[in-house]
């Protein structure tokens, strides 16, 4: 059984579990939207004193911060107990495309060239991670949600704004992947 | 105790992100290069099951555990904010290989460098809040 769980999970099992998580949150009286936590953290840190957008009752969002803590715990459990130690099984085409950008084939879940501590302490390595995070945080709030809020929750409710946001995710993602990443890496 | 269920659901979410490999920069690159069905399968399955479930909740007017009706609020009608905001988000998603949920899953998994990505995502959110009135919505 443990060996079975330690293999990578196939797409439909993973997708079904994500839908199940969304519905359990709905039946617990909440909704599935992870990036709301970023706004909550800004508010809890006192941002409401300076910016009106963060002046709200963040304590009503503690359930989501607890969900975030659980996600960290889930990552820890996965690496410590549920991993078979194999690198991610991405397609050969991706491996050869990334090799042209100087990213070597996977040896774990993340490329050393971007996420190793050595890379973090170079100016370029730091800027890539910092700017990546900055764009995600800024864009998620501008668009009113991230992958969970728009691509999963919003599309499930057949909301047009969420479809527009997801189209935006892909415009940005394709621009970065095919135009900017070759210049950056 | 009321919060325990959210801790457990978050833990399950973290495990699913890690075990599906959706938290991997490599998988996000593979997705944006349209070189595998994997990520589309995950999101597509979640959305199809999600849409069926949401439709059933509305049809049968289901209630949550506290007995309150389950309501879905339509998002504000606009094109600019979703398109521009979404594009900015997508640029960051393809660069860092992680949206906000998978960022913290990576931190728990042991990818310490992802703490920097997450901290800057918080700063990015703050920046948006500070200048939002000057942006087209």
Interface residues (C-beta under 8 A of the other chain):
Chain A: X5 X8 X9 X11 X12 X13 X14 X15 X16 X17 X18 X19 X21 X22 X23 X24 X25 X26 X27 X28 X29 X30 X34 X35 X37 X38 X39 X41 X42 X47 X50 X51 X53 X54 X62 X63 X64 X66 X67 X68 X69 X70 X71 X72 X73 X74 X75 X76 X77 X78 X79 X82 X83 X88 X89 X90 X91 X93 X94 X97 X98 X106 X109 X110 X111 X114 X115 X116 X117 X119 X120 X126 X128 X129 X130 X131 X132 X133 X134 X135 X136 X137 X138 X139 X140 X141 X142 X143 X144 X146 X147 X148 X150 X151 X152 X153 X154 X155 X156 X157 X158 X159 X160 X161 X162 X164 X165 X166 X167 X168 X169 X170 X171 X172 X173 X174 X175 X176 X177 X180 X181 X184
Chain B: X3 X5 X6 X7 X8 X9 X10 X11 X12 X13 X14 X15 X16 X17 X18 X19 X20 X21 X22 X23 X24 X25 X26 X27 X28 X29 X30 X31 X32 X33 X35 X36 X37 X38 X39 X41 X42 X43 X44 X45 X46 X47 X49 X50 X51 X53 X54 X57 X64 X65 X66 X68 X70 X72 X74 X75 X76 X77 X78 X79 X81 X82 X83 X84 X85 X86 X87 X88 X89 X90 X91 X92 X93 X94 X95 X96 X97 X98 X99 X100 X101 X103 X104 X105 X106 X107 X108 X109 X110 X111 X112 X113 X114 X116 X117 X118 X119 X120 X121 X122 X123 X124 X125 X126 X127 X128 X129 X130 X132 X135
